[in-house]
Amino acid sequence: MAEIELRQVEKKFGDLHAVKPMDLTINHGEFVVLLGPSGCGKTTTLRMISGLETVTGGTIWLNGRNVTWRHPSERDIAFVFQFYALYPHLTVRQNIAFPLESQGESRETIEQRVKEVVDLLRIGHLLNLRPGSLSGGDQQRVALARALVRRPEAFLMDEPLGSLDAEFRETMRAEIKRLHIEQHATTVYVTHDQIEALAMGDRIVVMSDAVVQQIGTPAEVYHKPANLFVARFIGSPGMNLVTVQYVDGVVSMPGTNKLAVPPDWRGALDEALVGGSGEVIVGFRPEAALASEHGTLVGQVYASDMHGAYTMLHVNLNEYDIVHVRSDRLVSFPIGTPVHFDINPDMVRFFDLKTEMAITRRSASD
Amino acid sequence: MTNVVLQNITKRFRTVTALKDVSFSIKDGEFFVLLGPTGAGKTTTLRVIAGLTRQDEGSVLFDEEPIDNLTPADRDVAFVFQQYSLYPTMTVFDNLAFPLRSPMRKTPEPEIRTRVEQTAEKLRIEHLLERKTAHLSGGEMQRVTIGRAIVRDPRLFLMDEPLSNLDAKLREALRVELKHLQKTQGSTTLFVTHDQIEALTMGDLIAVLNRGRILQIGTPEDIYDRPATTFVATLVGTPRINMLKANCENSTLYVTGSTIRLPIPICEEGMPPSFLLGLRPEDVQPHSGGEFPGEIALIEPLGVETILHIKSGEQTLLSLIPGLTDLRMGDQVRFNIIRERLHYFRQDGTRISV
C-alpha cells in the first residue's frame, strides 16, 4: 500500500514546460489514470514519480516520506512499460522469478510467490516457454506477472496495452482492473485512450499542454467537464459544443433553432454573461439528444453510421454546424433528411466562450 | 466511375498463399470495405486491383472488361495510403494540382484551378491552398492527401488504412467527412481497414478477409447481426460477443458451466450435440425480475454506457447497459437474454442458420 503525493511538481526542459506545477494526492489502494494526448506531460509525470526523471520544482512524497531525490530503486515502485521488456533467452518462469532472485530471496519464497502470480494471471501453462513464442497478450501477462511478483508499494504503468490489438486490449483492460481490485495496490496508469481511462480509473487526471485540466471520477469528467478541452476529449465522439446567443432564458442555435434554457441554469447564465446576454457555448452529449418526430430542434442528416448496437447521426444544423445524435439502430436516415430532436435538460452544460471554462450553477446537485 | 469484379484471384508468394480464390464485386458508386487483421491479404488485394502486384490466377474486371494486361497507369485508379505522401516543399495547391499536371493528362491550367478549388471547398481546406504542406497538422495533411485523390475523376478509389495514423478524435471527424463525400459524390471506393468500427460505420458492403480467404460479404447489418463464422462474430462489435459452449437436451439449451437454461424450439430441430452460443453484450440485460441469477464481477463505466461482467456459474458474461449504474461489484443481480438475437455456431466455427 502506498500514498503518493505530488506538491507543486514541475518539469522544465530549458524554457519549455513539460509539466507545469501540479498537485495530486493518490490515496492508498487507488487506481489513478493520467490521461491526455501525446505530448501533454502524462508520461513525464509518471517518470518523475518513479524517479527515472528528476523534477525541476516541487516535491514528491511516498507514505509521508519525501522521496523527491531518492533513486528509483529506493522507492519500491514497479514499472510496467508499453514494451514487454522480457528477457528473450529466459523462460517465462525465469523471467518472472528474476526480480526476486536479484533481491536474493530464498528458493522457497521465490517458488511460492511465482506460483501465486501465475495462478492469478492464469499463465501456468506458459512457464517453460520463451517470450518469443508467446502472443502479444501473453507477453503482456508475463510482464505484469514480473511486476506483481515483487509486491511493490505501487504500480506505475505506461500505456501497457498500447501495443496490443483491440480484442486483447479489451481483455487485458478488464484483467488489470480485476487484479487491482484483488490486490488493491496503489496504481498510476498512463494512457491516451479515454475509454481505457473511464473503464479503469477510480479517478482520472486529464492533462493537456503540460497542464492538469481536471481531476475527477469517470462520471465527473464525463458529465461535468471542467472546460472545453475535457468536454471534447472525453467521449467518442466528444461532447457536442455549439456557439449560441443567450437572451432572456432562451439560446438561439444555428439555423432557426431556439432552445429554452433549463430554469436552474438561467441564474448562472445571467450572472456569467456581461449584461445578462451574449454568446455562450452550449454542450450536450450525443446520447442527450433524443431524435423524435416532434422534437423542437431540427437539422439535416450529414452522415449516419451504424455502430452495431446503435446508430450515430451526424446532423447539420446550418452551414457546417454538425452535432452528433445517438439514435436507435433500427431507424434509417439518408443524407439530407431532416431530423428533429430534443435535448435532455438534465444533460445540458454551458461554457464561457473566452475562458473555455464550464459555467457552474451555485445550488445544483451536479 | 465504374464497377469492379474480382474473379477467383489467387496469389502466392513463394510457398505462402496470400490470396486464395478471392471473388467479389463492387457496384458503381458503392463504398466497399475489406476488413481483416494484419496479414489477412487486404493490401495484396488492393495491389492486384491497382496492377502493382500480378495475381497467379483469376481476373480483375472493370465494367465487365478484363484489365489484367493494363499497366497501373492505364487502370486509372487513385490510391490513398496510410502515409501522407505529399510533396513537403510544394504548396497545398500544387500538391492538389499535381495529378492533373501529369504529362499523361495535360489538363489546361484554368481547368486545373477550377478543379483544385472545388476539391478544396469539399474538404474545407480552401484557406490552406497557399500553405506549404510541411506546415500542416496531421489531419490537414490527410485531407490534402484525400483531396489529391478526388481532384481527378478516376474510375476507382483505393484507400489503404488512410485514417489509422491519425489520433482518435481526427479519425472520428475524417470518417464522417469521407463518408459524406463518398455518398454525395457517388464515387466507387474500395477501403481497406483492420478497424471494425470504420468498417461498420462507413461501408455499404463489407468483405471480411482472414488468411487470404473471404469469410463473409454483406452489409454492416448482415455482418453484425448474422456473422457467418465465430471469427467474424468476434471481429465486429465492442465489447466483443460472448461465446459460450452449449448443448441441447430435451428441447432445452444448456450453457456449459452456468445456470443458463433456454427452452428453445431449435433444440428440437437437429442441433449438433454441442455447439457455441454467441450473445452480443447488449442482448444480456440486467432486470430486477430477470430470468437468470448472476453476480457482478467487474464494472467498466464508459460514460455513455457501462460494461458489466456478470458471473453466472463458471461463466462470465459481458453485458452492455446505457449510462452509469448504481450496481457494485459483488452485487447479486438477475438478467434476461434477448432470445431473438442469439447466434449459434458449429464447433468448426461456421454459423448454424435457424
Interface residues (C-beta under 8 A of the other chain):
Chain A: P37 S38 D165 A166 E167 E170 R173 A174 K177 R178 I181 H192 D193 Q194 I195 L198 A199 M200 P218 A219 Y222 H223 R232 F233 I234 G235 S236 P237 G238 R285 P286 E287 Y302 A303 D305 M306 H307 G308 A309 M312 H314 Y320 I322 R326 I335
Chain B: P37 R124 D167 A168 K169 E172 A173 R175 V176 K179 H180 K183 T184 D195 Q196 I197 L200 T201 M202 P220 E221 Y224 T234 V236 G237 T238 P239 R240 R280 E282 A297 L298 E300 P301 L302 G303 V304 I307 H309 L320 P322 G323 L324 M329
